[in-house]
Amino acid sequence: MFTDSHCHLSFPDFTERMDEVRAAMAAAQVDRALCICTTLEEFDAVQGLAARYDNFWASVGVHPDNEDIEEPTVERLVQLSARPKVVAIGETGLDYYQMDERKGGRSIVDMEWQRDRFRTHIRAAQQVRKPLVIHTRDASADTISILKEEGETGAGKAAGGVFHCFTETAEVARAALDLGFYISFSGILTFKKAEDLRQVAAFVPLDRMLIETDSPYLAPVPFRGKTNSPALVPYVARQIADIRNLPVEQIAEVTSNNFEMLFHDLKAA
């Protein structure tokens, strides 16, 4: 019934708990999950989960925050994306959150390595025709700009993809939608101070919306502060249902259908 479009089940929080995690998913009617890769070093573990379980799939990519790890190349991402049940490129994008030049931190110029890495992922995704999983934090203008520069305009060679764990403004959502991307909402949508984000969720068309947990992070209310897991993604769906005044079953169906539309290699993988 429900689909978790973004979780990190290869992280240590879940290593010895997979049977428990899967039992909780089944009890909560969470039928599928996309396991997200954040470093090439962890890729074997991520892809291994997808290979082992028939309702898990995997991505391949390097998170923009990660340094001192194997740097991806287009060739390496293309190679790994051919492994069974790999349906997306990412998590990739830009993250300027920790950057504060006034405090002796890095400037926007200093973050060129992130932008180069982002372009690498976009080019790999376009080559293999698999969607991008986009992370953007305090960097939405550059994220949108680079996507446009690399031809992600919803036509031609564009790979498309999803802006995951969306926390930006309605204007950023509109720009992403205009480029053909989907918008995914997480447990943040249930937080008390997330009224602006709930307004974005009211604006995004249902046929371009996904739901996720970003496990083990960002557990929804009433579990905030605890370890998140895919079994809690229905709480995100219920929040959207309340916002849109629709049955939660409709949100589950629409977002699951959208998952299938975006990650179109599910059956072939």
C-alpha positions as CSV (number, residue, x, y, z in Angstrom):
1,M,0.0,0.0,0.0
2,F,2.7,2.5,1.0
3,T,6.1,3.1,-0.6
4,D,9.2,4.5,1.2
5,S,11.0,6.2,-1.7
6,H,14.2,7.1,0.3
7,C,15.8,5.3,3.2
8,H,19.3,4.3,4.4
9,L,18.9,0.7,5.5
10,S,22.6,0.0,5.1
11,F,23.4,2.3,8.0
12,P,24.5,0.7,11.4
13,D,21.2,1.5,12.9
14,F,19.7,-1.4,10.9
15,T,22.5,-3.9,10.4
16,E,21.3,-6.4,13.0
17,R,17.7,-5.5,12.8
18,M,16.6,-6.2,9.3
19,D,14.1,-8.9,10.2
20,E,12.5,-6.5,12.7
21,V,12.5,-3.7,10.2
22,R,10.8,-5.8,7.6
23,A,8.2,-7.2,10.0
24,A,7.3,-3.6,11.0
25,M,7.0,-2.6,7.4
26,A,4.6,-5.5,6.7
27,A,2.5,-4.7,9.7
28,A,2.3,-1.0,8.6
29,Q,1.4,-2.0,5.0
30,V,4.7,-0.5,3.6
31,D,5.2,-2.7,0.5
32,R,8.4,-1.3,-1.0
33,A,11.5,0.8,-0.2
34,L,14.3,2.4,-2.2
35,C,17.7,2.0,-0.3
36,I,19.9,5.0,-1.0
37,C,23.6,5.0,-1.4
38,T,25.7,7.9,0.0
39,T,29.3,6.6,-0.7
40,L,30.8,4.2,-3.2
41,E,32.3,2.4,-0.2
42,E,28.8,1.5,1.0
43,F,27.4,0.6,-2.4
44,D,27.9,-3.2,-2.1
45,A,25.9,-3.2,1.1
46,V,23.1,-1.0,-0.4
47,Q,22.9,-3.1,-3.5
48,G,23.1,-6.3,-1.5
49,L,19.9,-5.4,0.4
50,A,18.1,-4.9,-2.9
51,A,19.5,-8.2,-4.3
52,R,18.4,-10.1,-1.2
53,Y,14.9,-8.7,-0.7
54,D,12.3,-8.7,-3.5
55,N,10.7,-5.4,-2.3
56,F,13.9,-3.4,-2.0
57,W,15.7,-1.4,-4.7
58,A,18.9,0.5,-4.7
59,S,20.6,3.7,-5.9
60,V,24.3,4.5,-6.5
61,G,25.9,7.8,-5.7
62,V,27.9,10.0,-3.4
63,H,26.2,12.4,-1.0
64,P,27.4,16.0,-1.4
65,D,28.5,16.2,2.3
66,N,30.9,13.3,2.1
67,E,34.6,14.0,1.8
68,D,37.7,11.8,2.0
69,I,36.0,9.0,0.2
70,E,36.2,7.5,-3.3
71,E,35.3,10.3,-5.7
72,P,32.8,9.2,-8.3
73,T,33.4,9.3,-12.1
74,V,30.8,9.1,-14.8
75,E,32.3,5.7,-15.8
76,R,32.2,4.3,-12.3
77,L,28.6,5.4,-11.7
78,V,27.6,3.9,-15.1
79,Q,29.3,0.7,-14.3
80,L,27.7,0.3,-10.9
81,S,24.3,1.4,-12.1
82,A,24.2,-1.7,-14.3
83,R,24.1,-4.0,-11.2
84,P,20.8,-5.7,-10.5
85,K,18.0,-3.6,-9.0
86,V,19.9,-0.3,-9.2
87,V,17.2,2.1,-10.4
88,A,18.6,5.6,-9.6
89,I,21.7,7.8,-9.5
90,G,22.3,9.5,-6.2
91,E,22.0,10.7,-3.5
92,T,23.6,13.7,-5.2
93,G,23.2,17.5,-5.2
94,L,24.5,20.4,-3.2
95,D,24.7,21.2,0.5
96,Y,25.9,24.6,1.7
97,Y,24.4,24.3,5.2
98,Q,27.7,24.2,7.1
99,M,29.3,26.9,5.0
100,D,29.7,30.2,6.8
101,E,32.5,32.4,5.4
102,R,31.9,34.9,8.2
103,K,33.0,32.3,10.8
104,G,36.1,31.2,8.8
105,G,34.2,28.5,6.9
106,R,34.3,27.9,3.2
107,S,32.9,30.2,0.6
108,I,30.7,29.4,-2.3
109,V,33.8,29.4,-4.5
110,D,35.3,26.8,-2.2
111,M,32.4,24.5,-2.9
112,E,33.3,23.9,-6.5
113,W,34.1,20.3,-5.8
114,Q,30.5,19.7,-4.8
115,R,29.3,21.3,-8.0
116,D,31.7,19.2,-10.1
117,R,30.5,16.0,-8.3
118,F,26.9,17.0,-8.9
119,R,27.6,17.4,-12.6
120,T,29.3,14.0,-12.7
121,H,26.1,12.3,-11.3
122,I,23.9,14.2,-13.8
123,R,25.9,13.1,-16.7
124,A,26.0,9.5,-15.6
125,A,22.2,9.5,-15.0
126,Q,21.6,10.9,-18.5
127,Q,23.9,8.2,-20.0
128,V,22.1,5.3,-18.4
129,R,18.6,7.0,-18.5
130,K,18.0,6.5,-14.8
131,P,16.5,9.2,-12.5
132,L,18.5,11.4,-10.1
133,V,17.9,11.5,-6.4
134,I,18.6,15.2,-5.5
135,H,19.7,16.5,-2.1
136,T,19.7,20.3,-1.8
137,R,20.2,22.3,1.3
138,D,20.8,26.1,1.4
139,A,21.8,25.7,-2.2
140,S,18.6,25.7,-4.2
141,A,19.6,28.4,-6.7
142,D,22.8,26.6,-7.7
143,T,21.0,23.2,-7.8
144,I,18.4,24.5,-10.2
145,S,21.0,26.4,-12.3
146,I,23.3,23.4,-12.7
147,L,20.4,21.1,-13.6
148,K,19.5,23.5,-16.4
149,E,23.0,23.9,-17.5
150,E,23.4,20.1,-17.8
151,G,20.2,19.8,-19.9
152,E,17.8,18.7,-17.2
153,T,14.8,20.6,-18.7
154,G,12.3,17.7,-18.9
155,A,13.1,16.9,-22.5
156,G,15.7,15.4,-24.7
157,K,18.5,13.7,-22.8
158,A,17.1,14.6,-19.4
159,A,17.2,12.0,-16.7
160,G,14.7,13.6,-14.5
161,G,14.4,12.5,-10.9
162,V,13.2,13.7,-7.4
163,F,14.1,16.4,-5.0
164,H,14.1,14.3,-1.9
165,C,13.2,15.3,1.7
166,F,12.0,18.6,0.4
167,T,12.3,21.6,2.7
168,E,12.5,24.5,0.3
169,T,10.0,27.1,-0.7
170,A,7.1,26.9,-3.1
171,E,9.1,28.8,-5.6
172,V,11.9,26.2,-5.5
173,A,9.2,23.5,-5.8
174,R,7.8,25.2,-8.8
175,A,11.2,25.5,-10.5
176,A,11.9,21.8,-9.8
177,L,8.5,20.8,-11.2
178,D,9.0,22.9,-14.3
179,L,12.2,20.9,-14.9
180,G,10.1,17.7,-14.8
181,F,11.2,16.6,-11.3
182,Y,9.1,15.0,-8.6
183,I,9.0,16.3,-5.0
184,S,9.3,14.0,-2.0
185,F,8.2,14.8,1.5
186,S,9.5,13.3,4.7
187,G,8.6,13.3,8.4
188,I,9.6,16.9,8.6
189,L,6.1,17.7,7.2
190,T,4.6,16.6,10.6
191,F,6.8,18.9,12.7
192,K,5.1,21.7,14.6
193,K,7.1,24.5,13.0
194,A,6.7,23.2,9.4
195,E,3.6,25.1,8.4
196,D,5.4,26.7,5.4
197,L,6.3,23.3,4.2
198,R,2.8,22.0,4.7
199,Q,1.7,24.9,2.4
200,V,4.1,23.6,-0.2
201,A,2.6,20.1,0.2
202,A,-0.8,21.6,-0.5
203,F,0.6,23.2,-3.7
204,V,2.6,20.3,-5.3
205,P,0.4,18.3,-7.8
206,L,-0.5,14.8,-6.5
207,D,0.9,13.2,-9.6
208,R,4.4,14.6,-8.9
209,M,4.6,13.7,-5.2
210,L,6.5,11.0,-3.4
211,I,6.8,10.2,0.3
212,E,9.8,9.0,2.3
213,T,11.4,8.5,5.7
214,D,15.0,9.3,5.1
215,S,15.6,6.6,7.8
216,P,17.2,6.5,10.3
217,Y,16.7,10.3,10.4
218,L,13.7,12.6,10.8
219,A,11.2,10.4,12.5
220,P,7.7,11.9,12.2
221,V,5.6,13.1,15.1
222,P,4.8,11.3,17.5
223,F,8.2,9.5,17.2
224,R,10.4,12.6,16.7
225,G,13.8,12.1,18.2
226,K,13.7,8.3,17.8
227,T,15.2,6.1,15.1
228,N,13.1,6.4,12.0
229,S,12.3,3.4,9.8
230,P,10.2,2.7,6.6
231,A,7.3,1.5,8.8
232,L,6.7,5.1,9.7
233,V,6.2,6.4,6.2
234,P,2.4,6.1,6.6
235,Y,2.6,9.1,9.0
236,V,3.9,11.2,6.2
237,A,1.0,10.1,4.0
238,R,-1.5,10.8,6.7
239,Q,-0.2,14.4,7.1
240,I,-0.5,14.9,3.3
241,A,-4.0,13.4,3.4
242,D,-5.0,15.9,6.2
243,I,-3.5,18.8,4.2
244,R,-5.3,17.8,1.0
245,N,-8.5,16.6,2.8
246,L,-8.2,13.3,1.0
247,P,-8.3,9.7,2.2
248,V,-4.9,8.4,3.2
249,E,-5.5,5.4,1.0
250,Q,-5.6,7.8,-2.0
251,I,-2.2,9.3,-1.0
252,A,-0.7,5.8,-0.6
253,E,-2.0,4.8,-4.1
254,V,-0.9,8.0,-5.9
255,T,2.5,8.1,-4.3
256,S,3.1,4.4,-5.0
257,N,2.1,4.9,-8.6
258,N,4.4,7.9,-8.9
259,F,7.2,5.8,-7.5
260,E,6.6,3.3,-10.3
261,M,6.5,6.0,-12.9
262,L,9.7,7.6,-11.9
263,F,11.8,4.6,-11.1
264,H,10.7,2.9,-14.3
265,D,13.2,0.0,-14.1
266,L,11.6,-1.6,-11.1
267,K,10.3,-4.6,-13.0
268,A,13.3,-5.0,-15.2
269,A,15.8,-4.6,-12.4
